[in-house]
């Protein structure tokens, strides 16, 4: 299992006053996981138990000096930036430390602004290093670390399954993520999975930003400084999402004023409530979504380029349902069973004609449209066998598919149009199985429309062509 991104900062310095001052400075600037050690031996023992995101190391210390400890830290923790602090401002020392592998070199007394800047950059580098390792491992075929977290997403499509790996990789970094895809593909569901896997303690808060002007957007997201005659401050959704995830849907519809407010939040982690001059801070992780091409909006001047780059530190694109037809039947069956249970009905079956119509439809509304169709169909059905009559908005399949037996004269079926001579049962069965697999795009779907079990299809495939059994 891949390790999570640590936010732990380790301070190593033999001067207790400097150590305490540095610790307090970091705490004031919002860094909560800070461990301070006055000796190298104590620090080494602590790092053995729990790695750090960044290490501050004093150059001159009794016992194991920073100069001696630096190469050992670089070798053992190559992804952890080590920042050297020293009262000695000599170019030779700086060059030597940087050649050894130090991330930066700060001279005492350390400027607080410079310190916070260097630390922020070092933490981002650490997160990026770990993320790159995860991506490399996934490319080498490492399985999902938490497959159970994806149980709500029904798919056997390889593209969607590769998205699962990206989600696991990106979730722990806490950087903003942009999810793109057509309406109804499941962008909010993917955002929720990101939230769960990230392990943050706060809630998941969803906000549809579409159609709001700048003022309404700011009030809803950031809150109001005062409400009527009440002097109490009302927090917005960003406060509600503190320590968790804020999901911003339809960000492409934001006006310029709202885009500027969101940009400040992403850049600085700060915001103002409307009517207030008090700076508020937020640590909520931002996941945004859009069903439109933001690059086209940038070119037309309707979306800020700097905001786009802030939003898509990571980007995930979810393909439409028509590009993963093998998922249609499993999704339909799953939600049909749920709806039947909710209505107190028996689990329904699907007629062959309905299966063909369902798998042939393009679903402009994607998964959401399919789910609504199925729920309505189960509610209308009376005999336990779902048919096209239960799906009045679903077009009937009328076109002939290449290779099928619907190539006869006078709308009749004839095997002579396919075979040179009348086929044996074995030849006919082989053709039907081959056509079923082509029609469904998967062996699992073929078994369903043929009305046989997957083990039975396994055996028939092995008999006819020695094919690999269905898993």
C-alpha positions as CSV (number, residue, x, y, z in Angstrom):
1,X,0.0,0.0,0.0
2,X,1.4,3.4,-0.9
3,X,2.2,5.8,1.9
4,X,0.1,8.9,2.5
5,X,1.4,12.4,2.2
6,X,2.8,13.5,5.6
7,X,2.6,17.1,6.9
8,X,5.0,16.5,9.8
9,X,7.8,19.0,10.1
10,X,10.9,18.0,12.1
11,X,13.1,20.6,13.7
12,X,16.6,19.6,14.9
13,X,18.7,22.3,16.7
14,X,20.7,22.2,20.0
15,X,19.6,25.8,20.9
16,X,16.4,25.3,23.0
17,X,15.4,29.0,22.7
18,X,15.8,29.0,18.9
19,X,14.0,25.7,18.7
20,X,11.0,26.9,20.7
21,X,10.8,30.1,18.8
22,X,10.8,28.3,15.5
23,X,8.2,25.9,16.7
24,X,5.9,28.7,17.8
25,X,6.4,30.5,14.5
26,X,5.3,27.5,12.5
27,X,2.3,26.9,14.8
28,X,1.2,30.6,14.3
29,X,1.4,30.1,10.5
30,X,-1.0,27.2,10.6
31,X,1.5,24.2,10.7
32,X,0.1,21.9,13.4
33,X,2.3,18.9,13.1
34,X,5.7,20.1,14.4
35,X,8.2,17.9,16.2
36,X,11.3,19.6,17.8
37,X,14.5,17.8,18.9
38,X,17.6,19.2,20.6
39,X,19.8,16.3,19.6
40,X,20.4,14.3,16.4
41,X,20.1,11.0,18.2
42,X,16.5,11.8,19.4
43,X,15.6,13.0,15.9
44,X,16.9,9.9,14.2
45,X,14.9,7.7,16.6
46,X,11.7,9.7,15.9
47,X,12.2,9.5,12.1
48,X,12.5,5.8,12.3
49,X,9.0,5.6,13.7
50,X,7.4,8.4,11.6
51,X,8.8,10.1,8.5
52,X,8.7,13.8,8.0
53,X,7.5,16.0,5.1
54,X,10.3,18.5,5.8
55,X,13.3,18.6,8.1
56,X,15.0,21.7,9.5
57,X,18.6,20.9,10.4
58,X,21.1,23.0,12.4
59,X,24.6,22.8,10.8
60,X,26.6,22.9,14.1
61,X,25.6,20.7,16.9
62,X,27.4,18.5,19.5
63,X,27.5,14.8,18.9
64,X,26.3,14.1,15.4
65,X,26.5,17.5,13.7
66,X,24.2,18.6,11.0
67,X,27.0,18.4,8.5
68,X,27.4,14.7,9.3
69,X,23.7,14.0,9.5
70,X,22.7,15.6,6.2
71,X,24.1,12.9,3.8
72,X,22.5,10.2,6.0
73,X,19.1,11.9,5.8
74,X,19.4,12.5,2.1
75,X,20.2,8.8,1.5
76,X,17.5,7.4,3.8
77,X,14.7,9.9,3.0
78,X,15.4,11.0,-0.6
79,X,11.8,12.5,-1.0
80,X,12.0,14.6,2.1
81,X,13.5,18.1,1.6
82,X,16.1,19.1,4.2
83,X,16.5,22.8,5.0
84,X,19.8,23.8,6.6
85,X,19.9,26.5,9.3
86,X,23.2,28.0,10.4
87,X,24.6,31.2,11.9
88,X,27.5,30.8,9.6
89,X,27.0,32.7,6.3
90,X,29.9,31.3,4.2
91,X,29.5,30.5,0.5
92,X,31.6,27.3,0.9
93,X,29.2,25.9,3.5
94,X,26.2,26.8,1.3
95,X,27.7,25.2,-1.8
96,X,28.8,22.1,0.2
97,X,25.3,21.6,1.6
98,X,23.5,22.1,-1.7
99,X,25.9,19.6,-3.4
100,X,25.1,17.1,-0.7
101,X,21.4,17.4,-1.4
102,X,20.0,20.1,0.9
103,X,16.9,21.8,-0.3
104,X,17.8,25.2,0.9
105,X,20.1,27.1,3.3
106,X,18.8,29.7,5.8
107,X,21.1,32.0,7.8
108,X,20.3,32.8,11.5
109,X,18.5,34.9,12.6
110,X,16.0,33.6,10.1
111,X,13.5,36.0,8.4
112,X,10.0,34.7,9.2
113,X,8.6,35.6,5.8
114,X,11.5,33.8,4.0
115,X,11.0,30.8,6.3
116,X,7.3,30.4,5.6
117,X,8.0,30.7,1.8
118,X,10.7,28.1,1.8
119,X,8.7,25.8,3.9
120,X,5.6,26.0,1.7
121,X,7.7,25.2,-1.4
122,X,9.4,22.3,0.4
123,X,6.1,20.8,1.4
124,X,4.8,21.0,-2.1
125,X,7.9,19.3,-3.4
126,X,7.5,16.5,-0.9
127,X,3.9,15.9,-1.9
128,X,4.9,15.9,-5.6
129,X,7.7,13.4,-5.0
130,X,5.4,11.0,-3.3
131,X,2.7,11.5,-6.0
132,X,5.2,10.7,-8.7
133,X,6.1,7.4,-6.9
134,X,2.5,6.5,-6.8
135,X,2.0,7.1,-10.5
136,X,5.1,5.1,-11.3
137,X,3.8,2.2,-9.2
138,X,0.4,2.3,-10.9
139,X,2.0,2.3,-14.3
140,X,3.8,-0.9,-13.2
141,X,0.5,-2.5,-12.4
142,X,0.1,-1.9,-8.7
143,X,-3.5,-2.7,-7.7
144,X,-5.8,-0.3,-6.0
145,X,-4.9,0.2,-2.3
146,X,-8.5,0.8,-1.3
147,X,-10.8,-0.9,-3.9
148,X,-13.7,-1.0,-1.4
149,X,-13.9,2.8,-1.6
150,X,-15.0,2.6,-5.2
151,X,-17.9,0.2,-4.6
152,X,-20.5,2.8,-5.5
153,X,-19.1,3.3,-9.0
154,X,-20.3,0.4,-11.1
155,X,-17.9,-0.3,-14.0
156,X,-15.8,-2.8,-15.9
157,X,-14.5,-0.2,-18.3
158,X,-10.7,0.0,-18.4
159,X,-10.7,3.8,-18.8
160,X,-12.8,4.3,-15.7
161,X,-10.7,1.8,-13.7
162,X,-7.6,3.7,-14.7
163,X,-9.4,6.8,-13.2
164,X,-9.7,5.0,-9.9
165,X,-5.9,4.8,-9.8
166,X,-5.6,8.5,-10.5
167,X,-8.1,9.3,-7.8
168,X,-6.1,7.3,-5.2
169,X,-2.9,9.0,-6.4
170,X,-4.3,12.6,-6.3
171,X,-6.6,12.2,-3.2
172,X,-3.8,12.3,-0.6
173,X,-2.0,15.4,-2.0
174,X,-4.8,17.8,-1.0
175,X,-4.1,19.9,-4.1
176,X,-7.2,21.2,-6.1
177,X,-8.6,18.7,-8.6
178,X,-10.7,19.6,-11.7
179,X,-13.1,16.9,-12.8
180,X,-14.5,17.2,-16.3
181,X,-17.2,15.3,-18.2
182,X,-20.7,15.6,-19.6
183,X,-23.7,16.1,-17.4
184,X,-24.7,13.0,-15.5
185,X,-21.4,11.0,-15.8
186,X,-20.9,11.0,-12.0
187,X,-18.6,13.9,-11.3
188,X,-19.9,14.5,-7.8
189,X,-19.7,10.8,-7.0
190,X,-16.1,10.9,-8.0
191,X,-15.5,14.0,-5.9
192,X,-17.0,12.2,-2.9
193,X,-14.7,9.2,-3.4
194,X,-11.7,11.6,-3.5
195,X,-12.9,13.1,-0.2
196,X,-13.3,9.7,1.5
197,X,-9.9,8.4,0.3
198,X,-8.1,11.7,1.3
199,X,-8.8,10.9,4.9
200,X,-9.6,14.5,5.9
201,X,-11.6,14.9,9.1
202,X,-14.1,17.6,7.9
203,X,-17.3,17.1,5.9
204,X,-17.9,16.9,2.2
205,X,-19.8,20.0,1.1
206,X,-21.2,20.3,-2.4
207,X,-22.0,23.6,-4.0
208,X,-23.6,24.2,-7.5
209,X,-22.0,27.4,-8.6
210,X,-24.0,27.7,-11.8
211,X,-26.2,30.7,-12.4
212,X,-25.1,32.7,-9.4
213,X,-23.9,36.3,-9.8
214,X,-20.8,37.5,-7.9
215,X,-22.6,38.7,-4.8
216,X,-24.8,35.6,-4.4
217,X,-21.8,33.4,-5.0
218,X,-19.8,35.2,-2.3
219,X,-22.6,35.2,0.2
220,X,-23.3,31.5,-0.3
221,X,-19.7,30.4,-0.3
222,X,-18.1,32.9,2.2
223,X,-21.1,33.8,4.4
224,X,-22.4,37.2,5.5
225,X,-20.8,39.6,8.0
226,X,-24.2,40.5,9.5
227,X,-27.7,39.1,9.2
228,X,-30.6,41.6,9.6
229,X,-30.3,43.2,13.1
230,X,-28.4,40.2,14.4
231,X,-24.8,41.0,15.3
232,X,-23.8,37.3,15.0
233,X,-21.7,36.4,11.9
234,X,-23.2,33.7,9.7
235,X,-20.6,31.4,8.1
236,X,-20.8,30.2,4.5
237,X,-20.2,26.8,2.9
238,X,-16.5,27.3,3.0
239,X,-16.6,27.5,6.8
240,X,-18.9,24.4,6.9
241,X,-16.2,22.6,4.8
242,X,-13.4,23.5,7.1
243,X,-11.0,20.6,7.4
244,X,-12.9,18.7,4.7
245,X,-13.7,19.0,1.0
246,X,-15.6,21.7,-0.9
247,X,-17.0,20.5,-4.2
248,X,-17.7,23.3,-6.6
249,X,-19.9,22.1,-9.5
250,X,-20.4,24.0,-12.8
251,X,-17.4,26.4,-12.2
252,X,-17.6,27.3,-15.9
253,X,-20.7,29.4,-15.2
254,X,-19.0,31.7,-12.6
255,X,-18.9,35.4,-13.4
256,X,-15.7,37.4,-13.4
257,X,-16.3,38.8,-9.8
258,X,-16.8,35.3,-8.5
259,X,-13.8,34.0,-10.3
260,X,-11.6,36.6,-8.7
261,X,-12.9,35.7,-5.2
262,X,-12.3,32.0,-5.9
263,X,-8.8,32.7,-7.2
264,X,-7.8,34.4,-4.0
265,X,-9.1,31.5,-2.0
266,X,-7.0,29.1,-4.0
267,X,-3.9,31.2,-4.0
268,X,-3.8,32.4,-0.4
269,X,-6.2,30.1,1.4
270,X,-7.9,33.4,2.4
271,X,-11.3,35.1,1.8
272,X,-13.5,38.0,3.0
273,X,-17.1,37.8,3.9
274,X,-19.2,40.3,2.0
275,X,-19.3,43.6,3.9
276,X,-16.3,42.6,6.1
277,X,-12.7,43.6,6.1
278,X,-11.6,40.7,8.3
279,X,-9.4,38.2,6.6
280,X,-10.7,34.6,7.1
281,X,-8.6,31.5,6.4
282,X,-9.7,28.1,5.1
283,X,-8.0,24.7,4.9
284,X,-10.8,23.0,2.9
285,X,-9.7,21.0,-0.1
286,X,-11.2,22.2,-3.3
287,X,-12.6,19.9,-6.0
288,X,-14.2,21.6,-8.9
289,X,-16.2,20.2,-11.8
290,X,-17.3,21.4,-15.3
291,X,-19.3,19.9,-18.2
292,X,-17.9,22.5,-20.5
293,X,-14.5,23.0,-22.1
294,X,-12.8,25.6,-19.9
295,X,-10.0,26.1,-22.5
296,X,-12.5,27.3,-25.0
297,X,-13.9,29.7,-22.4
298,X,-10.4,31.0,-21.7
299,X,-9.8,31.7,-25.4
300,X,-13.1,33.6,-25.6
301,X,-12.2,35.6,-22.5
302,X,-15.0,34.2,-20.3
303,X,-12.8,32.3,-17.9
304,X,-9.6,33.4,-16.2
305,X,-6.5,31.5,-17.3
306,X,-4.8,31.9,-13.8
307,X,-7.9,30.4,-12.1
308,X,-8.0,27.5,-14.5
309,X,-4.4,26.6,-13.7
310,X,-5.1,26.9,-10.0
311,X,-8.1,24.6,-10.2
312,X,-6.4,21.9,-12.2
313,X,-3.4,21.1,-10.2
314,X,-4.7,17.6,-11.1
315,X,-7.4,16.8,-13.7
316,X,-9.7,13.9,-14.2
317,X,-11.9,13.3,-17.2
318,X,-14.9,10.9,-16.9
319,X,-16.0,9.4,-20.3
320,X,-19.7,9.5,-21.3
321,X,-21.8,6.3,-20.9
322,X,-22.0,5.8,-24.7
323,X,-18.2,5.2,-24.7
324,X,-18.4,2.5,-22.1
325,X,-21.5,0.5,-23.1
326,X,-20.4,-2.5,-21.2
327,X,-21.4,-0.6,-18.1
328,X,-25.0,0.0,-19.2
329,X,-26.5,-3.4,-18.2
330,X,-24.7,-3.8,-14.9
331,X,-25.8,-0.2,-13.9
332,X,-29.4,-0.9,-15.0
333,X,-29.6,-4.2,-13.2
334,X,-28.1,-2.7,-10.0
335,X,-30.6,0.2,-9.8
336,X,-33.5,-1.9,-10.9
337,X,-32.8,-4.2,-7.9
338,X,-32.5,-1.3,-5.5
339,X,-35.7,0.3,-6.8
340,X,-37.6,-3.0,-6.7
341,X,-36.5,-3.5,-3.0
342,X,-37.6,0.1,-2.2
343,X,-41.0,-0.5,-3.8
344,X,-41.4,-3.9,-2.2
345,X,-41.3,-5.7,-5.5
346,X,-39.3,-8.8,-6.6
347,X,-36.0,-8.3,-8.3
348,X,-37.0,-7.8,-12.0
349,X,-35.6,-9.6,-15.1
350,X,-34.8,-7.8,-18.4
351,X,-36.3,-8.9,-21.7
352,X,-33.9,-9.5,-24.7
353,X,-35.6,-6.7,-26.6
354,X,-35.1,-4.3,-23.7
355,X,-31.5,-5.3,-23.3
356,X,-30.9,-4.5,-27.0
357,X,-32.6,-1.1,-26.7
358,X,-30.8,-0.2,-23.5
359,X,-27.4,-1.0,-24.8
360,X,-28.0,0.7,-28.1
361,X,-29.2,4.1,-26.7
362,X,-26.6,6.9,-26.4
363,X,-27.9,8.5,-23.1
364,X,-27.4,12.3,-23.5
365,X,-27.9,12.5,-19.8
366,X,-25.4,9.6,-19.2
367,X,-25.6,7.5,-16.0
368,X,-28.1,9.9,-14.3
369,X,-30.5,9.5,-17.3
370,X,-30.2,5.7,-17.2
371,X,-30.9,5.5,-13.5
372,X,-34.0,7.7,-13.9
373,X,-35.2,5.5,-16.8
374,X,-34.7,2.3,-14.7
375,X,-36.5,3.7,-11.6
376,X,-39.4,4.8,-13.7
377,X,-39.5,1.4,-15.6
378,X,-39.5,-0.6,-12.3
379,X,-42.3,1.6,-11.0
380,X,-44.4,1.0,-14.1
381,X,-43.8,-2.7,-14.4
382,X,-46.4,-5.2,-13.1
383,X,-45.1,-8.7,-14.0
384,X,-41.4,-8.8,-13.0
385,X,-40.2,-8.9,-16.5
386,X,-39.0,-5.4,-17.6
387,X,-39.8,-4.8,-21.2
388,X,-39.6,-1.9,-23.7
389,X,-43.2,-1.0,-22.8
390,X,-41.9,0.0,-19.3
391,X,-39.5,2.5,-20.8
392,X,-41.7,4.8,-23.0
393,X,-38.9,7.3,-23.5
394,X,-36.4,4.7,-24.7
395,X,-36.3,4.4,-28.5
396,X,-36.8,0.9,-30.0
397,X,-33.9,-0.6,-31.9
398,X,-34.9,-0.7,-35.5
399,X,-31.6,-0.7,-37.3
400,X,-29.9,-3.9,-38.4
401,X,-26.4,-4.7,-37.1
402,X,-23.7,-5.9,-39.6
403,X,-23.3,-9.7,-39.4
404,X,-26.6,-10.4,-37.6
405,X,-29.1,-12.8,-39.2
406,X,-31.5,-9.9,-40.0
407,X,-30.4,-9.9,-43.6
408,X,-33.1,-11.9,-45.1
409,X,-35.8,-11.3,-47.8
410,X,-39.2,-9.9,-46.9
411,X,-38.1,-9.2,-43.2
412,X,-37.7,-13.0,-42.6
413,X,-34.7,-14.6,-41.0
414,X,-32.6,-17.0,-43.1
415,X,-29.4,-18.8,-42.4
416,X,-28.7,-19.1,-46.1
417,X,-27.7,-15.5,-46.2
418,X,-24.9,-16.2,-43.8
419,X,-23.9,-19.8,-44.5
420,X,-23.1,-21.4,-47.8
421,X,-24.9,-24.5,-46.7
422,X,-27.3,-25.2,-44.0
423,X,-25.3,-25.0,-40.7
424,X,-24.9,-27.6,-38.0
425,X,-26.1,-26.7,-34.5
426,X,-22.5,-26.3,-33.5
427,X,-21.8,-23.9,-36.3
428,X,-25.0,-22.0,-35.6
429,X,-24.2,-21.8,-31.9
430,X,-20.7,-20.5,-32.5
431,X,-22.1,-17.7,-34.8
432,X,-24.7,-16.7,-32.2
433,X,-22.1,-16.5,-29.4
434,X,-19.7,-14.5,-31.6
435,X,-22.4,-12.0,-32.5
436,X,-23.6,-11.7,-28.9
437,X,-20.0,-10.8,-27.8
438,X,-19.8,-8.2,-30.6
439,X,-23.2,-6.8,-29.8
440,X,-22.5,-6.4,-26.0
441,X,-18.8,-5.6,-26.2
442,X,-18.1,-8.0,-23.4
443,X,-18.4,-11.7,-22.6
444,X,-20.3,-10.9,-19.4
445,X,-23.0,-9.0,-21.3
446,X,-23.1,-11.8,-24.0
447,X,-23.9,-14.4,-21.3
448,X,-26.7,-12.2,-20.0
449,X,-28.5,-11.7,-23.3
450,X,-28.0,-15.3,-24.3
451,X,-29.8,-16.3,-21.1
452,X,-26.9,-18.6,-20.0
453,X,-24.5,-18.5,-17.0
454,X,-21.0,-17.3,-17.4
455,X,-19.5,-20.7,-16.6
456,X,-21.7,-22.1,-19.4
457,X,-20.4,-19.5,-21.8
458,X,-16.9,-20.4,-20.7
459,X,-17.3,-24.0,-21.7
460,X,-18.9,-23.2,-25.0
461,X,-16.1,-20.7,-25.9
462,X,-13.5,-23.3,-25.0
463,X,-15.2,-25.9,-27.1
464,X,-15.6,-23.7,-30.1
465,X,-12.4,-21.7,-30.1
466,X,-10.4,-22.5,-27.0
467,X,-11.1,-19.0,-25.7
468,X,-10.1,-17.8,-22.2
469,X,-12.7,-18.4,-19.6
470,X,-14.8,-15.5,-18.4
471,X,-13.5,-14.2,-15.1
